[in-house]
Amino acid sequence: MSMERYFPYYQGTPFFSLQQDSRFSYCLYVPPSYYRDEVKQVRLIVAVHGTKRTAEGYRDAFASLAEETGCVVMAPLFPMGVSAPYAAAPEEQHNYKYLEFKGIRFDQSLIAMVGQVREALGKIAPEFLLFGFSGGGQFVHRFYYLHPERLLGVSVGAPGSVTRIDPDVEWWPGTAGVAERFGKAIDIAALRRVPVHLVVGALDTETWNVRIKPDSWTWREGANDAGANRVERLEALRQNLESHGIDVTLDSVAGVAHSGTQVLNPVFDFFRKCLAQKDRK
């Protein structure tokens, strides 16, 4: 099969600008199997970067799973400096993690990216698998709260801060005011229909880079109440989700600290199960 025939939608692609907002972009991995005539529908895996914005690295890390399963991988890029140069607005470091920043709805941007990919690659199924690590882990579990109907499964990797479902605590440590803020209420019944995976390195216990200080724009009452480090905070998230009847799988990877690429094996296993369950229905 000639790469030139299918360029640019073949294996590792260039970055594509989001047409609705060219500040954002994404790259893809399209396995050769996508182009087989007998393949009628393909699943999309979305892998969301962390604070360092290594989108292409996550795309490449998921390429082997794409080859194995026939899925297409999309890795969005949410850069810093979308509202102002970073030197003038250091809060840009965390812009996408809380879904909304200075009027920008990052969840809606991701939905638009998926729509653009589905338009370009007509075989892509509506529901997709979603993974994010670190800052990406923050984004994806909050995206899950608002848009479970779009997800086949979600894997949340080592978020520095977590939002627990709690209508008595204001967003973002809790979920009070979500409907007013985002125009959409949380649907617990819909959340229960989505398999949830949590993953963290067992040695991911640093505290300096997760404790939120009162002078941060992300500060809220209760910002640090879920635990001192990522291991504790992910366990708190697990307990909270399960208390609402949501099925959760938690993997702690021995010998690993804060490394997205070193926690991917259980993520791949979880996504295989999600794909297999959907195929059986």
Secondary structure, 3 states (H helix, E strand, C coil): CCHHHHCCCCEECCCEECCCCCCCEEEEEECHHHHCCCCCCEEEEEEECCCCCCHHHHHHHCHHHHHHHCCEEEEEECCCCCCCCCCCCHHHHHCCCCCEECCEEHHHHHHHHHHHHHHHCCCEEEEEEEEEECHHHHHHHHHHHHCHHHEEEEEEECCCCCCCCCCCCECCCCCECHHHHHCCCCCHHHHHCCCEEEEEECCCCCCCCCCCCCCCCCCCCCCCCCCCCHHHHHHHHHHHHHHCCCCEEEEEECCCCCCCHHHHHHHHHHHHHHHHHHHHC
